[in-house]
Amino acid sequence: DEKLLTSSANAEDMQVVSYRDKQKYDAHHDWGVRGKPESRYITLLLYLNDKASPKAGGETSFPLAADGRGIKVHPGKGSAVLFYNLLEDGNADELTLHSATPVHEGIKWLANFWVWDPKK
């Protein structure tokens, strides 16, 4: 039901961000924000441009993924990464810890879209 995808219901307004030279976003979870008991259920990261080069940085890092070995992703312009912040039982998923690694070259453009727990 599209009525649920409004900022006054179960989704936040889409946020467009850019990261320039050496800018980053430290590791964090998307659940448990704003001090409310409700949580962001789904995070969708939309990549709006390609990396300037393979060494440009700006990947999204999931340091606890892959049995603690971590993974870094930047799928490129027009692609997206979606992950669930909550487990099926409604508890927070610690493995969703993520960060934006520093940009070393060019600019990273990204759009964030968060869907809130439908049970709130």
Order of alpha helices (4+ residues) and beta strands (2+ residues): beta-beta-beta-beta-beta-beta-beta-beta
